[in-house]
Amino acid sequence: MFEEIYSPVQKIVLAPFNNLFVKRDDLIDPYISGNKWRKLKYILAKAKAENKTHLVTFGGAYSNHLVATAAAAARSGLKATAFVRGETVKNEMLLLCSLFGMELIFTDRESYRDKHQLFESHFANNAEAYFVDEGGASAEATLGCAEIIGELTETYDHIFCAAGTGTTAAGLLKGIQQQQLAAKLHVVPVLKGGGFIADEIARYTTTDKQLALHLDYHFGGYAKTTPELIHFIKMFTAQTGLLLDPVYTAKMFYAISDLEKKGQLHRDERILAIHTGGLMGLFGMKDKF
Ligand SMILES: *Cc1c(COP(=O)(O)O)cnc(C)c1O
């Protein structure tokens, strides 16, 4: 199912920018959203090469990664199980996971912390089971994300992405280095205390010379929002016709807009934002709008 794909780059009209472009990875697939497709591509290839037929993974109740893994497993003829953090709940995302045939095991927060232990306790005697870390974080995932850069046919001064685990950012920086591009990679962690992202990126890349981390756009932390961010999403969507999710891409575009206001970006510079998808994240926050 991971045949070659190519997501388009589109120029968007957002004042005051004159050269703002978006890599539309959100268009790759409605369920295997954006960077999750990129991350799963080589994870599935490795699982298949090792004759594993059962993906076992981890996530919160609104995890894009769980839906993506469920859909990718179903389309590849693989079984899937997810350990879902927290008490039993129902929501739109987990409904999709179930429809794709994923087994859901709700797991209290204490046990959830040790994922390898959870895997061992349920799948130690199952030679078909393949451990996929939360969010798909892995060396394989960085390979797929580096391909985003390989698809670019033009050059940019700045490339932006949102970060949760930092694996996507690591892959992008690797891609920039491999292609010897001059672009600077700007990473916007969506969690509070996102400094650990620098270590994550360093695990997979050789230099951080072209890297800028922007730690002040978490809006209170993972999956937290403020009225200001919600206002920004409404304004952005009405102006550009592109949807953003409040967890990741809204924080990235807010950062782009704010850095221009602070004089750290210039409106004429060529800026590429990676739209990593995740629009279903809107559902988890519908009460905020
Ligand atoms: C998962 C996700 C990210 C974060 O990717 P990492 O590789 O974990 O940093 C960014 N954007 C969207 C929309 C996501 O679903």
Ligand as a Chemical Component Dictionary entry (heavy atoms), coordinates in Angstrom:
data_LIG
# 
_chem_comp.id                   LIG 
_chem_comp.type                 NON-POLYMER 
_chem_comp.pdbx_formal_charge   0 
_chem_comp.three_letter_code    LIG 
# 
loop_
_chem_comp_atom.comp_id 
_chem_comp_atom.atom_id 
_chem_comp_atom.alt_atom_id 
_chem_comp_atom.type_symbol 
_chem_comp_atom.charge 
_chem_comp_atom.model_Cartn_x 
_chem_comp_atom.model_Cartn_y 
_chem_comp_atom.model_Cartn_z 
_chem_comp_atom.pdbx_ordinal 
LIG C1 C1 C 0 2.023  13.148 15.249 1  
LIG C2 C2 C 0 1.957  14.495 14.620 2  
LIG C3 C3 C 0 3.033  15.404 14.660 3  
LIG C4 C4 C 0 4.286  15.149 15.461 4  
LIG O1 O1 O 0 5.210  14.333 14.839 5  
LIG P1 P1 P 0 6.508  13.843 15.642 6  
LIG O2 O2 O 0 7.267  13.064 14.667 7  
LIG O3 O3 O 0 6.008  12.992 16.789 8  
LIG O4 O4 O 0 7.216  15.028 16.168 9  
LIG C5 C5 C 0 2.910  16.617 13.991 10 
LIG N1 N1 N 0 1.767  16.930 13.339 11 
LIG C6 C6 C 0 0.714  16.107 13.303 12 
LIG C7 C7 C 0 -0.502 16.544 12.619 13 
LIG C8 C8 C 0 0.770  14.860 13.940 14 
LIG O5 O5 O 0 -0.310 14.047 13.911 15 
# 
loop_
_chem_comp_bond.comp_id 
_chem_comp_bond.atom_id_1 
_chem_comp_bond.atom_id_2 
_chem_comp_bond.value_order 
_chem_comp_bond.pdbx_ordinal 
LIG C1 C2 SING 1  
LIG C2 C3 SING 2  
LIG C2 C8 DOUB 3  
LIG C3 C4 SING 4  
LIG C3 C5 DOUB 5  
LIG C4 O1 SING 6  
LIG O1 P1 SING 7  
LIG P1 O2 DOUB 8  
LIG P1 O3 SING 9  
LIG P1 O4 SING 10 
LIG C5 N1 SING 11 
LIG N1 C6 DOUB 12 
LIG C6 C7 SING 13 
LIG C6 C8 SING 14 
LIG C8 O5 SING 15 
# 
